[in-house]
């Protein structure tokens, strides 16, 4: 583990809406059977890292994923609504073909990475990234150097929150890909408030990088 603090951002397990390709946004959907198995598998792996604190989005799919890890570590789970998925307005609950038919130009702009409002009345990627980064910065204050904070959240929250925390200029977004269900991203603290991306969309335990060549 890094001598600085470490943040692991874990996406929730699968839901029936994930499986159907529906845009969930902030709609509060439960894990399905696959998602519960994914959460248990991730918990078995991540408990070996001995996290010091867990914080979760307040949506059920994230809370239930966090609960699987809490059960194995004995830690309490704090919740924070700032860790919710992007609010997608009128797109929430629709599949891709329905979104394409209803708002084709807006959909193309969103898919190309422009900072538009999904559904016309949703939340921009910058707004999402800012609130997630704010929450992570606050909760990482609960852990000491050498300790790990696990943040259980959502795919869009991870990719946009991480780019904000890393200080990636908006014109270069998105340089961070999406994250699979119950996959995770790891940030290591170099100095206070300065982060480096050490793992992304991972499904196995992080390993130290050996050598100074990078």
Secondary structure as UniProt FT lines:
FT   STRAND          6..11
FT   HELIX           16..20
FT   TURN            25..26
FT   HELIX           33..47
FT   TURN            48..49
FT   STRAND          53..56
FT   HELIX           60..73
FT   STRAND          77..79
FT   HELIX           81..83
FT   HELIX           89..91
FT   TURN            92..93
FT   HELIX           96..102
FT   HELIX           104..111
FT   TURN            112..113
FT   HELIX           118..120
FT   HELIX           125..139
FT   HELIX           140..142
FT   TURN            145..146
FT   STRAND          148..153
FT   HELIX           155..166
FT   HELIX           170..172
FT   TURN            181..182
FT   STRAND          184..191
FT   TURN            192..193
FT   STRAND          194..202
//
